Amino acid sequence: MNDSSAKRKIKRKQYDKELRRLQAELCKLQEWVKYKGLRVIIVFEGRDAAGKGGTIKAITDRVSPRVFRTVALPAPSDREKSQMYMQRYLQHFPSAGEVVIFDRSWYNRMGVEYVMGFCTKEQHQQFLKLCPTVERYVVEAGIKIVKIWLEVSDEEQKRRFEARLHDPLRQWKLSPVDLPSRSKWFEYSRARDLMLAATDTKYAPWYILNSDDKRRARLNCIRHVLSLVPYEDVPRETVKVPKRATKGAYDDKSSLKGRKFVPEKY
């Protein structure tokens, strides 16, 4: 792990300026993905409170949800539990001109399911064996896979959990499986190491993102994603805003009299 924790915090003004620049580049990438019909998957995994949600939001904040789709699946239903494990994820894979971001993914089996006992040891071992093969097929089918693991320190995770406990706007982030992850820190570390050993491949490598400093992590992540998917400016026609036609003009404001309006309290 690098010494990012010893660096000075990025000031808000500096962060906002660089984030805006990178988000503009994401818009260019978006146009290139549509223009070339590319298919991209971005997988976000990591410890609880590592900052996955905020990082994903920084990526998707200025792009179209029709191109950048975020998939965050809930716990599987009884019907889904009876399916092939990858089945419910495959249906969300990208079509031409799409980037699909998985906020948690099939790697749940490597992490929370394994550590919390939601799958058997045999299921875990089978997944360790089969996952690289499945991802190879996906890549050979022409889909780009970017896998990012957010790594947060013990001290920072503890601080974030405590902050959530006292903030009504963030208490919803604490699920019944989040808090036990504090006491199972080393179990999650071992599960992470097993995952990396089995699935960090040349065709679908893992990239570890230090996330103790949220602002730096978001900027580093976006910059890295941009570097992994080569893109160019797409030629665009000059667009002009058309003048309002006067044919059929009438007092369209007065026609709203008597209708119900939202009270203007602010």
N, C-alpha and C positions, 0 to 999 in steps of 0.2 A: 504494500500500500504506500502511496506517495505521501508527501508532507503537506497535503492541501489544507489540513486542519490548522497548520501554522501560518498559512497565508492570511493576509488581511481580507476582511469581508469586502466583497464588491459593493460599492455604493449604489443605491437605488437608481440614480440617474444614469450611471455608467451601464448598469445591468439592463435597464429599459432600452437604452440606445442600441446596445449590441443585440439584445433579443429581437428588436424590431428589424435590424439588418438581417439577422439569420432567418426570421420569419418571412421576410421578403424573398430570400433565397428558396425557402420551402414552397412559396407560391410559384416560383420558376420551375422547381422540381415537379410540382403538381401538374403544370402545363405540359412538361416533357413526358410525364407518365401517361397522361391522356393522349398526347400526340403520337407516342410510340406504342401505345397499348401495353405498357409494362404491367407486371403483377409483382407486388412486393408485400412481404409479411414482416412486421416488426414485433418481436416478442419481448415483453417486459416482465422480468421476474426479479425477485429479491426478498430480503427479509421484510417482515412487517414494519411499517413506518419508515421504509427506506426512501419514500418520495416518488413512487411510481405514478400516482395520480397527478401530482403537480407537474411532473416531467411530461407526461402525455398531454396534459392541458396546454403546456407551452408549445408543443408541437402542433396541436390541432386548432389552436385559438384563432388563426387567421386563414386557414385553408378550408376548402369545401368539404362538408361531411359526406358528400356524394363520392368524393375521391378518397379522402382519408377517413376510413370507417374504424371506429373503436369498438372492440368486442370484449365485453366483461361478463362472462357467463356466471350465473348463480350456481349453487350446489345442484348436482344432477338429480333429476326426478327418478322415481322408481323405474319408469320406462327407459330412461337414458342409461340407468345402471345396468340394464339388461342388454344394451347395445355393445358393439365393439367399442373399445375405449376411445379411439380417435374419431369415432363417427360424428359426434356432436360438434367437433371442432372443424372437421372437413367441410361441412356445409357453409361455413363462414369464410372459406378461403377466397382470395380475390379473383375477380374476372379481369379482363383486359382493361387497363386504365384505372386500376384501383390499388390503394395502399391500405392494408388491413393491419391495425394495431391491436394486439392481444394484451389486455390488461389482466395478467395471469393467463395461462395457456394449458396445453397438454402437459406441461411440466409440473402441474399440480401434483401429479402422481409421484414426482421426484421429491417434492417438498412436503407440503402440508398433509397430503394423504398418507405418505410414508411415515412421517414423524408422529402424527396424531393417531395413527392406527386405522385410518379409513380405507386402507387397502392391505392385502396380505403381503407377506415377504415375497411370495412367489410372483404375485402381480407386479411388484416393484422390480424384481429381478428380470422378469420378462420384458418390462418396459425399457429397462436399461439396455437390454440386448436388441430390441426391435426399433427403438426410437431413431438411431442413426440411419438405419435402413430406410425407414419411412421418409425421413428428411432428405435422403439422397434421391429418392423417387420424386419428391416435390421439386427439388432443385433441378433435376434432369428434365422435368416437365416445363422448365422455363420460369419458375417462380423464385424470386430472390428472397432469401431468409436472413434477417438481421436479428440476432439474439443479444439482448442486453441484460446483464445482471447488476442490479443496484446493491452495492455493499455499504452498509451503515455500521458505525462502531457501536459497541455495547453502551457506552456512555450517552451517545447521541440518541440511540433508540429509546433508552430509559427516559431521557429528557422529553422526547416527543410524546411518549405514552403518557407521562405525567401532565403534559400540557393539554392533551386531549381530554383527560379526566375532568379538568376544570373549565373547559371551554364548551358551552352548549352548541356552538356551531361546528364542533369537531367530534363531539361524543359519539355521533353515529358511525364514525370510522372504527370504533372499537367493537369488534365482533367477538363472539364466544371463543373463537380460536386464536384471537390476537394476543390476549394477555398471557395464555399459557406459553406462547412463544418466547416470553422473557425467561421463564424457568427452564425452557428446553433450548437455550441458546446453542449449546455444543452439539445437541442432536441435529439441529438445523445446519450447523457448520459441517458436520459429517455428511449429511444428506447433500449439501451443496457440493462437497468435494467428490462424492460418488457421481453426481450428475455431470460435473465438469470432466471427470476422468473418462466417462462413457460417451459423452455427446459433444465435446469440444472438437469438432472435425474441421478439416480444411474447407469443405464445401458449405458448412454451416457452423462457423466458429462462434464461441461466446466472447463477448466484450464486457469486461468488468468496469462499472462506473462508480467511482467513489462519490458518495452522496451525502456526506456529513454537511457540506455546504450546498444548500439547495440551489442557490443561484448559479454557482459554478457548475454544478452537475447538469443543470438544464442547458446551459450554453454549450458545455462540452458534448453533451448528448446530441443536440441538434447539429452541431458542427460535424460530429462523427458520422451521423446518418447521411448528411449531405455528401460526405467524402466517399461513402460506400455505394451510392447510387449515382453514377456519372450522369450529368444532364447538361443540356444546352438551352440557350434562349430559343423559344419557339416564335417564328414569324407570325405577327398578328396584324390584321387589317385595322386601319384607323377607324375608330368609331366616333360618330358625332351624335349628340343628343338631338332628336328631332323636335321641331317646333310644335307647340300645341295647336291642334286644328281648331278652327273657329266654327266650322260647320256643325250645326246642331247645338250651339252654345246656349246655356241657360244658367240661372242662378242656383248652382248646385250646392251652395252653402245654406241658403234659405230652406232648401228641400229637406234638411236635416232637423229643422225645428220640431220640437215635440218628441224627438227620439231620446233614448236613455244614454247618457254620457257617463264615463268614469269620473267620479268626483275628483276635482283637482285640489288635493290636500297639500301638495308641495309646490 
